[in-house]
Amino acid sequence: MDLSFGPEYDAFRSDVVLFLKNNADKAPKGSDLRGQTAKDWQKLLIENGYTCRTIPKEFGGYGAEADIIKSRIIAEEFSNARVSPGLGGQGISMLVPTLLEMGTQEQKEQFIRPTIMGDMLWCQGYSEPGAGSDLAALSTAAVLDGDEWVINGQKIWTSTAHIADWIFCLVRSEPDAPKHKGISFLLFDMKTPGIEIRPLVDMTGQANFNETFFTDVRVPKHQIVGERGQGWQVANAILGHERETLAPANTAQTRVNALIELMKNETADGARLIDNPVYRDRLMKIQSKVMAMRFNELRVLSARLNPGQDPGLSRMITKLEGTELRHDLEGLAIDVMGEIGLAYEDNPYLRGSGSWQRDYMYFLGLIIGGGTSQIQKNIISERGLGMPREPKFEKAS
Amino acid sequence: MQFGLSEEQILLRDNVNRFLDDHASLDRVRQYADGGDDADIWAGLAELGVPALLVPEDQGGIGLAPLDAAIVAECLGSHIAPTPFLGTAVMAPKALVASGGNHDELLAEIAAGTHRIGIAFSEAIKRRNDARVEVRGERMFGKSLFAFDAEADSYLVADQNKHLYLIAANDPGLKRSHLTTVDKTRRTVELTYEDVAAKCISTDVAVFEATLDIGRIALAADTLGAAQNMLDQAVEYAKQREQFNRPIASFQAVKHMCAEMAAQLEPCRSMVWFAGHALAELPDEARVTACHTKAHLAEVAQFVAKTATEVHGGMGFTDLVGLHYWFKRCGANRQWLGAPEFVRQEAAVLQGLVTD
């Protein structure tokens, strides 16, 4: 058991802290994906190796060797300083790693630099009305007509589709092949004729997602990542990674601390909420779960750093436990506030800018999105515990 | 950075598990539950050095760390082994060493496995209606409930001031009577003190707290082992048991019960490791972590114990399978040295969130 990262990393941490001290005023406030401030900040972060760290220099990245500890230190210090860690979005988090692994040299040259610089915004076309948990059942058709794919069908949950420049999209290109082998991974411009976007208002009251319709959308044949029919492997090259990072424990800990502050400051009948023993016990219960998840993440990290160390099920359970925990945590804040906990949007009695209500709903969304809790339980029981799959129904014909 | 067990620790775990596989089978535990003793199990563990784990090398021990004790506790919980481990090998050595007094002889006997020390702490955790410990001069009066290890040679007793005393089991003023509990894998006793010679070990509250913390972590580790074993049994049973012409492990309802157990239990392992490590290396975090670990393991184990029993269907409810021994072990660990609500209140006080 050794929890120190060593002097090299202590020095690295000092560098990050110093950088933040000198430059934090240049960071954008809020989550504007397109503003000039955000782009300038992104450029500065890349130059210093604080984002897009391992993306090769030739494609506009910093070009460092992968170093899990340095990445973690950067994430921790930016989070502590509450400073934007650079541009996010599915282009940077999902498409760029996919291209680095599976893309052609031309694709890497064409897409990676503008994507990481914030000049090219992407949306993800995976889920469909008939293909949610069973994503491989997707039916959006791509038929080759000369040198072009002709695409017809519908995608759903396409967040940022309304502002995206391009889409990375899973389509069924080989209708006669087995379902996992008939999918291709295409890239195309969202300005292509035949694309219609309808905003999808969710329970938070905002349109965080869209429905996207394709009618005879024509896409050049070469805009495919991997081979025809290989799209499922291309998409899965990085899907697992997405699940682990949806609800990190250090953010949960920040939220517990915020909840403690709330309960110290908020009163009912003149008594601090934290002095109510029932509320306090619920708070302590949540705190102990967050603590357990923090240590679980240390084990995940350690297993990455020390090949040969058995991670057990520590990686497999983080999405399920992390998202459920955050939902419970935010819900507790609402409970302890009583009627104040109902305040929303422009209500003058809003606490924490309404983040408790928003996150309570947002994390219910994350319990469902990125592989539902039920799918996670299938994965844990089948791959983790070696239990057999449910027998499949024969297709009704 | 390495968050996990060292090669030596894995070896220790494997050695203890191998011994317990051979010498503390469910049949052997049943003998104890029916009134037998645990002498051969403890003697065998003594040969492996288990009672000497936390005794410093100068006093004839091995001088290992709290995490090592937690590793052994997990093995014992997994096998629901009847032993005096918690009092004799964990809490007593901690108290004796932390007190700063000269207890060389006693520590050497502990390390050799020839002296068992029981624990009577209930009074200092929460005083109960029928109990009270009073020390006047060097004489002890009153009564402790649910002291553990019925066969101890001496007892470490805490009074309400959190002062620690050592008393001899053969003192003519001591009456020791068996208290039946649901957990038949370890025995508890009522101790009645009628003018018993009490040797003061420490009046420093910090010594009591250090003893309590390590005891709680050992209990949490015991719970981890017991709960993990219940989950393993449930998964194994579900793979074997067939209904509707298929193993019940292929039904999603059953799989999801098992997945929920695994998902809640897996972080508990890291928590026990960290808590054990923190006790030796991270004094600022150690006490709050110990409280949370004790409480959290109790809650998760309660869920696992119930759910694993349900996965077994009617057989889980019978004595034939014997799953109830693990169920009850988790239940006893939950109440010993502070039930979850009390312990969480301590965690809040330790963080300065409330005064008391």
Interface residues (C-beta under 8 A of the other chain):
Chain A: M1 D2 L3 S4 F5 G6 I69 I260 K264 I274 D275 P277 R280 D281 L283 M284 K285 Q287 S288 K289 M291 A292 M293 F295 N296 L298 R299 L301 S302 A303 L305 N306 Q309 D310 G312 L313 S314 I317 L320 E321 Q374 Q376 K377 N378 I380 S381 E382 G384 L385 G386 M387 P388 R389 E390 P391
Chain B: M1 Q2 F3 G4 L5 S6 L67 V235 A238 K239 R246 P247 A249 S250 F251 Q252 V254 K255 H256 C258 A259 E260 A262 A263 Q264 E266 P267 C268 R269 S270 M271 W273 F274 H277 E281 T289 H292 T293 A295 H296 E299 E341 R344 Q345 A347 A348 L353 V354
